[in-house]
Amino acid sequence: MIARDLAEPYPHVMTNDAAVDAVRLVAEQNLPALLVLDADGTPYAVVPGSQLVRQLVPEYVMEDPLLAAVIDDRHADALADELVGKTVAQWIPGRSFKPAFVGPEAGILQIAALMARTHVPLVAVIDRDNEGRRLLGVVSGASLMRHLLDVGGQA
């Protein structure tokens, strides 16, 4: 089976969307990762949920984990305030989270290897034509495992 056949629709945001809306999308739809596309429809970033949480935690808390034990929830409530007024690109700058993507003809093993190598829970499937790039969908880790179980007769 190839990527085109495995690709499923997946919610995404654009680099110029509000960062707070991106976080809301992940939270409300219980997504394993945030898929970000640039203005051309090219994957800009695939950010696992755990790394989105990491983006919200202040650097001083990351450097001294003991601080997390003594800071109360009143201060934690202000973490999301850092998102206000920022675009997704400003919040996740410089392609910090390289996107994993393949063309529509990529094989299942190629997708699995890319997913494992890049430590992301989904791989975008992008089609290129004369008009540019188009997102066909994504292959998630769960759908990949489901397919492998089906093929192996273990479903």
MDAnalysis code that builds the backbone (N, CA, C; Angstrom):
import MDAnalysis as mda
import numpy as np

u = mda.Universe.empty(465, n_residues=155, atom_resindex=np.repeat(np.arange(155), 3), trajectory=True)
u.add_TopologyAttr("name", ["N", "CA", "C"] * 155)
u.add_TopologyAttr("resid", np.arange(1, 156))
u.add_TopologyAttr("resname", ["MET", "ILE", "ALA", "ARG", "ASP", "LEU", "ALA", "GLU", "PRO", "TYR", "PRO", "HIS", "VAL", "MET", "THR", "ASN", "ASP", "ALA", "ALA", "VAL", "ASP", "ALA", "VAL", "ARG", "LEU", "VAL", "ALA", "GLU", "GLN", "ASN", "LEU", "PRO", "ALA", "LEU", "LEU", "VAL", "LEU", "ASP", "ALA", "ASP", "GLY", "THR", "PRO", "TYR", "ALA", "VAL", "VAL", "PRO", "GLY", "SER", "GLN", "LEU", "VAL", "ARG", "GLN", "LEU", "VAL", "PRO", "GLU", "TYR", "VAL", "MET", "GLU", "ASP", "PRO", "LEU", "LEU", "ALA", "ALA", "VAL", "ILE", "ASP", "ASP", "ARG", "HIS", "ALA", "ASP", "ALA", "LEU", "ALA", "ASP", "GLU", "LEU", "VAL", "GLY", "LYS", "THR", "VAL", "ALA", "GLN", "TRP", "ILE", "PRO", "GLY", "ARG", "SER", "PHE", "LYS", "PRO", "ALA", "PHE", "VAL", "GLY", "PRO", "GLU", "ALA", "GLY", "ILE", "LEU", "GLN", "ILE", "ALA", "ALA", "LEU", "MET", "ALA", "ARG", "THR", "HIS", "VAL", "PRO", "LEU", "VAL", "ALA", "VAL", "ILE", "ASP", "ARG", "ASP", "ASN", "GLU", "GLY", "ARG", "ARG", "LEU", "LEU", "GLY", "VAL", "VAL", "SER", "GLY", "ALA", "SER", "LEU", "MET", "ARG", "HIS", "LEU", "LEU", "ASP", "VAL", "GLY", "GLY", "GLN", "ALA"])
u.atoms.positions = np.array([
    [0.853, -1.176, 0.000],
    [0.000, 0.000, 0.000],
    [0.901, 1.242, 0.000],
    [0.449, 2.273, -0.667],
    [1.248, 3.494, -0.770],
    [0.603, 4.633, 0.021],
    [1.384, 5.698, 0.175],
    [0.971, 6.836, 1.006],
    [-0.380, 7.405, 0.584],
    [-0.615, 7.507, -0.703],
    [-1.880, 8.059, -1.197],
    [-3.071, 7.271, -0.647],
    [-2.916, 5.954, -0.551],
    [-3.997, 5.094, -0.067],
    [-4.157, 5.152, 1.450],
    [-3.071, 5.436, 2.146],
    [-3.096, 5.475, 3.610],
    [-3.467, 6.846, 4.169],
    [-3.309, 7.891, 3.349],
    [-3.522, 9.267, 3.824],
    [-4.962, 9.490, 4.273],
    [-5.088, 10.135, 5.420],
    [-6.393, 10.480, 5.981],
    [-6.442, 11.985, 6.212],
    [-7.628, 12.583, 6.133],
    [-7.738, 14.019, 6.431],
    [-7.232, 14.297, 7.851],
    [-6.628, 15.465, 8.030],
    [-6.096, 15.832, 9.341],
    [-6.178, 17.346, 9.481],
    [-6.674, 17.835, 10.600],
    [-6.747, 19.288, 10.802],
    [-5.344, 19.903, 10.816],
    [-5.233, 21.098, 10.285],
    [-3.941, 21.778, 10.285],
    [-4.151, 23.280, 10.449],
    [-3.063, 23.958, 10.719],
    [-3.066, 25.416, 10.798],
    [-2.013, 25.939, 9.834],
    [-2.091, 27.223, 9.563],
    [-1.116, 27.889, 8.702],
    [-0.164, 28.695, 9.589],
    [1.003, 29.016, 9.059],
    [2.005, 29.745, 9.841],
    [1.504, 31.099, 10.327],
    [0.593, 31.723, 9.584],
    [0.110, 33.050, 9.989],
    [-1.132, 32.995, 10.875],
    [-1.605, 31.802, 11.235],
    [-2.733, 31.677, 12.160],
    [-2.292, 32.040, 13.575],
    [-3.244, 32.385, 14.407],
    [-2.954, 32.730, 15.803],
    [-2.494, 31.491, 16.568],
    [-1.433, 31.646, 17.338],
    [-0.886, 30.534, 18.118],
    [-1.919, 29.973, 19.084],
    [-2.704, 30.842, 19.685],
    [-3.716, 30.379, 20.640],
    [-4.758, 29.500, 19.944],
    [-5.077, 29.805, 18.691],
    [-6.021, 28.974, 17.936],
    [-5.419, 27.607, 17.623],
    [-4.121, 27.571, 17.375],
    [-3.443, 26.300, 17.107],
    [-3.484, 25.391, 18.330],
    [-3.210, 25.961, 19.493],
    [-3.252, 25.177, 20.729],
    [-4.679, 24.710, 20.998],
    [-5.628, 25.583, 20.764],
    [-7.036, 25.225, 20.962],
    [-7.435, 24.059, 20.042],
    [-6.970, 24.074, 18.798],
    [-7.270, 22.998, 17.852],
    [-6.767, 21.651, 18.378],
    [-5.532, 21.624, 18.841],
    [-4.950, 20.384, 19.368],
    [-5.717, 19.916, 20.594],
    [-6.024, 20.846, 21.481],
    [-6.708, 20.491, 22.727],
    [-8.136, 20.012, 22.480],
    [-8.881, 20.740, 21.669],
    [-10.292, 20.409, 21.462],
    [-10.498, 19.159, 20.617],
    [-9.567, 18.895, 19.699],
    [-9.719, 17.715, 18.839],
    [-8.861, 16.540, 19.304],
    [-8.186, 16.736, 20.441],
    [-7.375, 15.664, 21.025],
    [-6.384, 15.089, 20.006],
    [-5.655, 15.975, 19.346],
    [-4.718, 15.576, 18.299],
    [-3.374, 15.171, 18.900],
    [-2.690, 14.199, 18.306],
    [-1.379, 13.798, 18.811],
    [-0.280, 14.802, 18.468],
    [-0.531, 15.643, 17.454],
    [0.475, 16.613, 17.023],
    [-0.204, 17.747, 16.266],
    [0.513, 18.859, 16.178],
    [0.056, 20.011, 15.408],
    [0.740, 19.977, 14.048],
    [-0.047, 19.994, 12.987],
    [0.481, 20.072, 11.630],
    [0.365, 21.521, 11.179],
    [1.509, 22.107, 10.810],
    [1.556, 23.507, 10.380],
    [2.005, 23.555, 8.924],
    [1.239, 24.270, 8.098],
    [1.593, 24.467, 6.695],
    [1.957, 25.923, 6.466],
    [2.875, 26.168, 5.514],
    [3.186, 27.554, 5.173],
    [2.189, 28.039, 4.119],
    [2.374, 29.259, 3.657],
    [1.416, 29.866, 2.728],
    [1.290, 29.090, 1.420],
    [2.327, 28.343, 1.050],
    [2.307, 27.552, -0.183],
    [1.696, 26.172, -0.001],
    [1.305, 25.842, 1.224],
    [0.763, 24.516, 1.493],
    [1.822, 23.474, 1.771],
    [3.060, 23.924, 1.952],
    [4.167, 23.026, 2.271],
    [4.234, 22.838, 3.778],
    [4.465, 21.617, 4.249],
    [4.601, 21.423, 5.698],
    [5.728, 22.280, 6.268],
    [5.408, 23.035, 7.280],
    [6.355, 23.906, 7.980],
    [6.854, 23.213, 9.241],
    [5.945, 22.526, 9.927],
    [6.306, 21.835, 11.167],
    [5.265, 20.776, 11.500],
    [5.734, 19.734, 12.143],
    [4.874, 18.751, 12.793],
    [5.359, 18.724, 14.231],
    [4.528, 19.211, 15.142],
    [4.940, 19.360, 16.535],
    [4.124, 18.416, 17.418],
    [4.787, 17.389, 17.979],
    [4.072, 16.489, 18.891],
    [3.482, 17.270, 20.068],
    [2.366, 16.785, 20.583],
    [1.693, 17.454, 21.697],
    [2.604, 17.721, 22.874],
    [3.482, 16.776, 23.193],
    [4.392, 16.967, 24.328],
    [5.314, 18.159, 24.102],
    [5.696, 18.402, 22.848],
    [6.568, 19.528, 22.552],
    [5.801, 20.847, 22.521],
    [4.501, 20.785, 22.233],
    [3.679, 21.994, 22.353],
    [3.599, 22.411, 23.813],
    [3.426, 21.429, 24.689],
    [3.424, 21.719, 26.128],
    [4.773, 22.312, 26.510],
    [5.852, 21.749, 25.985],
    [7.206, 22.245, 26.271],
    [7.343, 23.714, 25.859],
    [6.733, 24.087, 24.752],
    [6.794, 25.470, 24.289],
    [6.114, 26.429, 25.265],
    [5.196, 25.911, 26.075],
    [4.479, 26.749, 27.040],
    [5.225, 26.916, 28.361],
    [6.129, 25.996, 28.660],
    [6.829, 26.019, 29.947],
    [7.999, 27.000, 29.865],
    [8.078, 27.948, 30.807],
    [9.175, 28.923, 30.787],
    [10.544, 28.239, 30.878],
    [11.516, 28.836, 30.232],
    [12.870, 28.273, 30.195],
    [13.450, 28.087, 31.593],
    [13.191, 29.041, 32.497],
    [13.757, 28.929, 33.843],
    [13.213, 27.710, 34.588],
    [12.003, 27.299, 34.284],
    [11.441, 26.094, 34.906],
    [12.072, 24.852, 34.275],
    [12.345, 24.906, 32.979],
    [12.995, 23.776, 32.312],
    [14.413, 23.580, 32.840],
    [15.093, 24.672, 33.143],
    [16.466, 24.583, 33.634],
    [16.531, 24.108, 35.072],
    [15.499, 24.393, 35.871],
    [15.465, 23.980, 37.277],
    [14.109, 23.344, 37.584],
    [13.988, 22.033, 37.354],
    [12.707, 21.348, 37.548],
    [12.145, 21.465, 38.962],
    [12.978, 21.766, 39.951],
    [12.471, 21.933, 41.311],
    [11.514, 23.117, 41.406],
    [11.713, 24.100, 40.545],
    [10.806, 25.252, 40.533],
    [9.378, 24.822, 40.207],
    [9.235, 23.839, 39.341],
    [7.898, 23.372, 38.969],
    [7.144, 22.829, 40.176],
    [7.875, 22.310, 41.144],
    [7.240, 21.748, 42.337],
    [6.757, 22.830, 43.295],
    [7.341, 24.016, 43.223],
    [6.976, 25.064, 44.181],
    [6.112, 26.173, 43.585],
    [6.007, 26.222, 42.272],
    [5.157, 27.233, 41.638],
    [3.725, 26.723, 41.668],
    [2.822, 27.545, 42.198],
    [1.432, 27.080, 42.327],
    [0.646, 27.291, 41.027],
    [-0.560, 26.764, 41.016],
    [-1.387, 26.791, 39.814],
    [-1.779, 28.198, 39.377],
    [-1.781, 29.149, 40.300],
    [-2.114, 30.528, 39.909],
    [-1.120, 31.025, 38.869],
    [0.144, 30.680, 39.042],
    [1.159, 31.102, 38.082],
    [1.101, 30.262, 36.807],
    [0.733, 29.021, 36.951],
    [0.625, 28.148, 35.781],
    [-0.474, 28.624, 34.837],
    [-1.516, 29.234, 35.391],
    [-2.607, 29.735, 34.561],
    [-2.132, 30.793, 33.567],
    [-1.037, 31.457, 33.876],
    [-0.529, 32.528, 33.017],
    [0.319, 32.003, 31.853],
    [0.595, 30.706, 31.816],
    [1.451, 30.162, 30.760],
    [0.890, 30.428, 29.362],
    [-0.398, 30.283, 29.214],
    [-1.014, 30.493, 27.900],
    [-1.008, 31.961, 27.479],
    [-0.794, 32.864, 28.435],
    [-0.745, 34.288, 28.094],
    [0.377, 34.593, 27.104],
    [1.416, 33.775, 27.097],
    [2.538, 33.969, 26.176],
    [2.119, 33.811, 24.712],
    [0.992, 33.161, 24.492],
    [0.521, 32.917, 23.125],
    [-0.209, 34.107, 22.519],
    [-0.768, 34.942, 23.364],
    [-1.618, 36.038, 22.900],
    [-0.835, 36.976, 21.982],
    [-1.396, 37.229, 20.813],
    [-0.790, 38.154, 19.864],
    [0.294, 37.549, 18.988],
    [0.589, 36.263, 19.155],
    [1.630, 35.627, 18.347],
    [1.005, 34.756, 17.264],
    [1.688, 34.718, 16.127],
    [1.291, 33.770, 15.087],
    [1.962, 32.431, 15.389],
    [1.534, 31.414, 14.691],
    [2.147, 30.097, 14.863],
    [3.636, 30.166, 14.530],
    [4.000, 30.861, 13.452],
    [5.410, 30.973, 13.063],
    [6.240, 31.702, 14.116],
    [5.659, 32.689, 14.783],
    [6.382, 33.395, 15.845],
    [6.552, 32.517, 17.075],
    [5.572, 31.687, 17.335],
    [5.617, 30.820, 18.510],
    [6.515, 29.610, 18.273],
    [6.522, 29.108, 17.045],
    [7.351, 27.957, 16.682],
    [8.297, 28.437, 15.579],
    [9.319, 29.209, 15.941],
    [10.165, 29.859, 14.944],
    [11.222, 28.950, 14.322],
    [11.702, 29.399, 13.182],
    [12.879, 28.805, 12.573],
    [12.806, 27.325, 12.282],
    [11.613, 26.836, 12.021],
    [11.462, 25.410, 11.717],
    [12.120, 24.536, 12.776],
    [11.862, 24.862, 14.025],
    [12.406, 24.100, 15.146],
    [11.975, 22.643, 15.104],
    [10.831, 22.379, 14.509],
    [10.279, 21.027, 14.446],
    [10.127, 20.654, 12.975],
    [11.157, 20.049, 12.447],
    [11.168, 19.704, 11.025],
    [9.974, 18.820, 10.676],
    [9.296, 19.158, 9.603],
    [8.134, 18.356, 9.221],
    [8.557, 17.052, 8.554],
    [7.805, 16.020, 8.816],
    [8.017, 14.745, 8.141],
    [6.953, 14.644, 7.058],
    [7.380, 14.520, 5.802],
    [6.400, 14.369, 4.731],
    [6.968, 13.515, 3.606],
    [6.058, 12.908, 2.869],
    [6.414, 12.048, 1.746],
    [5.509, 12.380, 0.569],
    [5.893, 11.879, -0.591],
    [5.047, 11.991, -1.768],
    [3.999, 10.893, -1.770],
    [3.039, 10.986, -2.659],
    [1.924, 10.044, -2.671],
    [2.307, 8.603, -3.010],
    [3.460, 8.396, -3.621],
    [3.872, 7.046, -4.021],
    [4.763, 6.361, -2.991],
    [5.051, 7.016, -1.873],
    [5.921, 6.421, -0.846],
    [5.302, 5.136, -0.307],
    [6.146, 4.162, -0.061],
    [5.685, 2.882, 0.464],
    [5.520, 2.907, 1.972],
    [4.853, 1.892, 2.478],
    [4.545, 1.818, 3.903],
    [5.811, 1.737, 4.754],
    [6.819, 1.004, 4.290],
    [8.057, 0.894, 5.054],
    [8.813, 2.216, 5.067],
    [8.767, 2.947, 3.964],
    [9.396, 4.271, 3.902],
    [8.736, 5.217, 4.906],
    [7.418, 5.167, 4.983],
    [6.683, 6.014, 5.927],
    [7.019, 5.626, 7.361],
    [7.027, 4.328, 7.640],
    [7.328, 3.843, 8.991],
    [8.735, 4.244, 9.416],
    [9.704, 4.107, 8.519],
    [11.086, 4.465, 8.843],
    [11.219, 5.963, 9.107],
    [10.555, 6.782, 8.296],
    [10.598, 8.234, 8.492],
    [9.980, 8.617, 9.827],
    [8.855, 8.014, 10.147],
    [8.175, 8.297, 11.406],
    [9.065, 7.925, 12.596],
    [9.689, 6.766, 12.520],
    [10.557, 6.309, 13.607],
    [11.806, 7.180, 13.722],
    [12.391, 7.536, 12.594],
    [13.626, 8.323, 12.594],
    [13.409, 9.745, 13.099],
    [12.258, 10.329, 12.791],
    [12.008, 11.728, 13.154],
    [11.242, 11.892, 14.465],
    [10.792, 10.787, 15.044],
    [10.081, 10.819, 16.336],
    [8.813, 11.665, 16.290],
    [8.091, 11.598, 15.183],
    [6.818, 12.313, 15.081],
    [5.683, 11.312, 14.917],
    [4.499, 11.633, 15.451],
    [3.381, 10.688, 15.393],
    [2.595, 10.712, 14.084],
    [3.002, 11.568, 13.138],
    [2.316, 11.581, 11.851],
    [3.238, 12.083, 10.751],
    [2.959, 11.605, 9.550],
    [3.720, 11.998, 8.367],
    [2.728, 12.570, 7.354],
    [3.005, 13.773, 6.888],
    [2.137, 14.408, 5.893],
    [2.391, 13.797, 4.517],
    [1.337, 13.682, 3.731],
    [1.445, 13.192, 2.357],
    [1.146, 14.378, 1.441],
    [2.150, 14.768, 0.657],
    [2.074, 15.965, -0.179],
    [2.161, 15.583, -1.648],
    [1.269, 16.129, -2.447],
    [1.293, 15.918, -3.892],
    [1.777, 17.205, -4.538],
    [2.666, 17.074, -5.499],
    [3.160, 18.240, -6.242],
    [2.616, 18.170, -7.660],
    [2.128, 19.303, -8.132],
    [1.676, 19.383, -9.516],
    [2.105, 20.730, -10.081],
    [1.614, 21.072, -11.246],
    [2.004, 22.332, -11.896],
    [1.611, 23.558, -11.094],
    [0.618, 23.417, -10.238],
    [0.128, 24.552, -9.465],
    [0.758, 24.645, -8.084],
    [1.637, 23.739, -7.748],
    [2.298, 23.782, -6.446],
    [2.103, 22.500, -5.663],
    [2.008, 22.654, -4.359],
    [1.888, 21.501, -3.473],
    [0.503, 21.456, -2.857],
    [0.060, 20.235, -2.588],
    [-1.274, 20.058, -2.016],
    [-1.207, 18.948, -0.976],
    [-1.750, 19.230, 0.199],
    [-1.806, 18.235, 1.266],
    [-2.896, 17.222, 0.938],
    [-2.504, 15.957, 0.809],
    [-3.484, 14.894, 0.565],
    [-4.051, 14.363, 1.868],
    [-3.271, 14.489, 2.924],
    [-3.669, 13.993, 4.237],
    [-2.432, 13.587, 5.013],
    [-2.628, 12.838, 6.067],
    [-1.500, 12.367, 6.867],
    [-1.645, 10.873, 7.125],
    [-0.521, 10.273, 7.451],
    [-0.507, 8.899, 7.935],
    [-0.087, 8.993, 9.393],
    [-0.963, 8.585, 10.287],
    [-0.644, 8.636, 11.720],
    [-0.002, 7.325, 12.145],
    [0.674, 7.370, 13.277],
    [1.258, 6.150, 13.822],
    [0.199, 5.096, 14.070],
    [-0.949, 5.520, 14.582],
    [-2.036, 4.582, 14.867],
    [-2.557, 3.931, 13.589],
    [-2.759, 4.722, 12.533],
    [-3.283, 4.139, 11.292],
    [-2.246, 3.234, 10.635],
    [-0.976, 3.587, 10.765],
    [0.092, 2.751, 10.222],
    [0.121, 1.395, 10.932],
    [0.033, 1.405, 12.258],
    [0.023, 0.146, 13.011],
    [-1.228, -0.672, 12.702],
    [-2.360, 0.005, 12.564],
    [-3.604, -0.680, 12.222],
    [-3.456, -1.396, 10.877],
    [-2.875, -0.707, 9.910],
    [-2.679, -1.304, 8.588],
    [-1.710, -2.488, 8.665],
    [-0.629, -2.338, 9.403],
    [0.341, -3.430, 9.521],
    [-0.286, -4.654, 10.180],
    [-1.146, -4.438, 11.166],
    [-1.846, -5.567, 11.799],
    [-2.806, -6.235, 10.819],
    [-3.516, -5.428, 10.034],
    [-4.448, -5.976, 9.040],
    [-3.710, -6.821, 8.006],
    [-2.606, -6.281, 7.493],
    [-1.829, -6.979, 6.469],
    [-1.257, -8.281, 7.024],
    [-0.840, -8.245, 8.286],
    [-0.262, -9.433, 8.907],
    [-1.294, -10.421, 9.420],
    [-2.575, -10.118, 9.223],
    [-3.626, -11.015, 9.670],
    [-3.811, -11.041, 11.174],
    [-3.373, -9.996, 11.860],
    [-3.454, -9.941, 13.320],
    [-4.612, -9.097, 13.820],
    [-5.368, -8.525, 12.905],
    [-6.462, -7.628, 13.314],
    [-7.618, -8.384, 13.929],
])
